[in-house]
Amino acid sequence: MRAISLILRVVALTFVLFVCFSIGSGIAMRGIAPPSSADGSAAISLVVVCALETIVVSYLILRSRWEGWRLMLAIFVVFYGVSTFMGQSESVVFLTQLPAGMVPRLFLMGFLTAAPFSVLAVIILGKRNAHLTDHQPNTRLIMPASEWGWKLAVIAVAYVILYFTFGYFIAWRNPAVREYYGGADPGSFLAQMGTVVRDRPWLVPFQIFRAMCWVALALLVIRMLKGQRTETALAIGLLFSVVMNAQLLLPNPYMPEPVRMAHLVETASSNLMFGFFVGWLLTPTPRFDRLLATTPVAG
């Protein structure tokens, strides 16, 4: 019965997210003609996207040691940060084909979707009561400054490597992607990196900044989740991969389908690997966690 109840709640939350997305889109995109692809297939795609995102977010809520408004706020920050902020931060840079004023509307739409959904998700999944809080000492993320330093440096390097290698070998070698962005393939990865450094010297620092934004979101998830190191790392990997990229399944009048699918494969796979790596690196081993548990720490 508990399994059936949980399934019904997730189904209900999928419907809630569908409604939140539809209302948020209607408000943020008011005055803009709907895309020609807004038909039955688009609605089905939106249901699939909502189901995928709901499953991942529901897992985070059910495995959280937090509850109530604290959990609602954490889920909002994570959901909005991953699904909207991280994606649209690149739209500002790369999607020059968007109409004027579209990017702020996309940020607003994400906010109007994430805010009510985060609150309702915690309530529907039964985590709104204060007595559900796990009061065990939370020793996660307690590390010396030197350890923080080298781990953040390794994460930044790993993200830059994943971003550019997956971007080149999966996306940029696709003729449809190059035509869409008006670029050319110089013939090799090293030649492509040379072009990037020469023509866009700001791009590598920008991606390092984005890597630190990813880390900030991961830290919140690590802090709030129960479970061992592997579970936490996998949860972050799925969060970064699914919630970040699921909306690429939706028909988009500003991005042709071949380009969307190329980016979907590129970013879903690289974000899964990166999220798992960040979660694994920053979550203490069970043995180290038990040692730190002897020191009282606020939850």
N, C-alpha and C positions, 0 to 999 in steps of 0.2 A: 504493500500500500504506500509506503514512503517513496518508493521509486516512481510509482504512478503519480503521486502528488507532485514530486519534483518535476517530472516530465510536463505535467499540466502547467506548472508555474513557469517553466522555461518557454512553453508554447505561448502562454499569456504574455510573457515579457517580449517575445518576438513581435507579437501584435502591438504591444505598447511602443516598442522602438519604431515599428512601421508608422504608427500614428504620429509619434514625435517627429520623425524624419519628414513626414508629409506636411505637418503643420509648420515646422521650422523652415522647410523649403518654400512653402506658400507665403510665409511672412517675409523671409529674406529676399526671395526672388520676385516679389510683387512688382508688377510693371514690366517684367521680362517675359516674352512669349515662350511658352513651353517648347522643348525640342520636338522635332518631327518624329523622333523615336519614342515619344511618350505614348506607348500602346500597351497591350496586354503583356508582351514579352518583357517590357521594362518593369511592369509591376511584379512579375514573377522573379525577375532578377533582384528587385529590391527586397522581396520576401527572403530570398536566399541570403542576401547580404545581412539582413537583420537577424536571421537565424544564426549565422556564423558568428556575428559579433556578440549576440546575446549569450551563446554557449560559453564563449571565452570569458565574458564579464561575469556571468553567473558563477563560473568556477572560482574566479577571484573572490567574489563575495562569500561564497560558501566556505572557502578555505581561509578566510580572513580571521585574525584574532581580534579584530576591531568590530565595532557595531555602531548603530545610531548615526548621529550627525557626523561624527568623525569618519565613519566608513563612507557615508554619502559623499562627503567632501573629497575623500581620497579617490573614490571611484570616478567622480566628476573630473578631477584633475587628470587622472590616468586616461580615462576614455576620451576626453576632449583633447588632451595633449597628444595622444597617439593618433586618433582618427582625424583630427583637424589641424592642430598646430604644426605637427611635424610634416604633414603632407603639404599644407598650404605655404609653409615657409619656403618650399622649393618652387611652388607655383609663382610666387612673387619674382623669382629669379629667372625661371625657364619658360613659363607659359606666356610669352608675349602676345599670343594670338587671342587671349581673353579680352572681352570688351572692357572698356574703362569702368572702374568701380566694381568689377566682378569679385575680385579677391576679398575685399572687406565683406561683401555679401556672403561669401563662402565661410569666412570666420564666424559671422553672425549666425548662419544656418547651423554650423556645428555647435555653437553655444546653445541655441534654442532646442537642439536635439538632445545634447548631452545632459543639460541641467535637469529637466524633468525626468528623463530616463534614469539617471543615477539615483535620484530620490526614490522613485517608484520601484526600481530594481531591488534596493535594499529592503524596502517595506514588503514587497511581494515574496521575497526569499526568506522573510522572517528574521532579519538581522537588525531590527530597529530598537531593540530593548537593551538597556544598559547592563542588565544582569548577565548578558551573554558574553561580555568581554572576557578575554583570556588574561588573567592577572599574573601569569607566570612572568618572571624577569625576561625582558627582551634584550638579548645580548648581541643581536645582529648589528652589523655595521660598526662594531667597536674595533678599531684598528689604529695602530700608531700612524702618525702623520707620514712617516717615510713609506709605509706600506700603501697608504692612500696615494702617495705621489707616483710610485712606480706602476700601480695598478691602473690609475687614470691615464698614464702615458701609454701603457700597453693597449688599453681600450681605444684610445684615440688613433693609434697606429693601425690597429686591427680594423677599425671602421673605415679609415681611408683606403686601406687595401681592399676590403670587401666591396666598398662603394664603387671604386674605379674598375676593379677587375670584373665584377658582375655587370657593371654598366657598359663596359666595352664588349665583353665576349657574348653577353646575352642580348643586350639592347642595341648598342651602337653598330654592331655588325649586321643588323637587320636593315635592309634598304628602306623600308617604310619609315623607320625611326629617323634615319639620316635625312630623308626627304622632308619629313615633318619639321625637323629642327633646322633644316637648311645647312647641313654639314657634310663632311666627307670622311671616309675611312682612310687614314694615312698608311694602312697596311700592316701595322703591328701595334701591340699594346704600348710598348715603349715610345714609339713615335706618337701615339695618341696622347700619352702623358706629357711628352715634350710640347705638343700643341696646347694642351691645357695650361701648363705652366707658363708658356709664352703669351698666350692670348687671354687667359683668365687667371692671373696669379693669385687672385683673391679666393678662388674656388676651393683650394685645399684648406686654408684657414677656416673658410665657411663650413666645410664638412667636419672639421675638428670641433667647431662650435656646436654643430648639430649632434655630434657624438656625445658631447657633454650634456646636451638637452635629453638625449636618450638615457644617459646615466641617471639624471635627476628623476626621470619617470621610473626607471628600474629600482632606484633606491626606495621609493615610496612603496613599490610592490614587495620588495624584499622585507621591508620593515613590517608590513601588515600581514604577510602570509605565514601560515603554519607550514609544517612539512619540512622534509629534508632538502639537501642541496640540489639534487637532481630534479625533484618536483618543482622547486622554485625556478630553477633555470629553464625548465621546459615551459612553465607557465609564462615566463617573460618572453621566451622565444615565440610562443603562439600569440601572445598579445601583440608584439611588434609586427609579426607576420600577418596575422589574420585581420586584426582591427585596423591596422594601418592600410592594408591593401585590398580589403574585400570590396570597397566601393569602386575599384577599377572594373568590377564585373558589370557595373551599371552603364547603359548606353550614354555616351557623352558627345554632344554636338560639336565640342571643341577639340576632341581627340579621336581620330579614327580607330576603329576596332583593332587593326593589326598593331598599332602603336600601344594601345591600352594593354593588349595581351602580352606584348613584349615586356612592358614595364611591370605587369603583374608577375610574370615568371621571374624577372630580374629582382624585384624588390621583395617579393614574398620569400624567396629562397635566401637571399642575403640577410634580410632582417631576422629570419628564423635562426640562422647561424649566429648572427651578432647578438641577438637577445639571449640565446642559450649561453653564449660565451660570457656575456656580462653577468648574467645571473649566477653562473658557475664560479666566476672569479671573485665576485663580491659577497657571496654567501659563505659563511664559515663552515668548515667541516664539522660533522657531528661531535667529534672528539674535542675540537677547539671550542665549540659552542658549550659543551658541558663544563669545560674548565672555566669559561667566563661566567657561567651561571652562578658560580659561588659568590660573585660580586653583585649586590642589589643594583638594578637598573630600572628606570622608569619605563613602563610599557608605552 
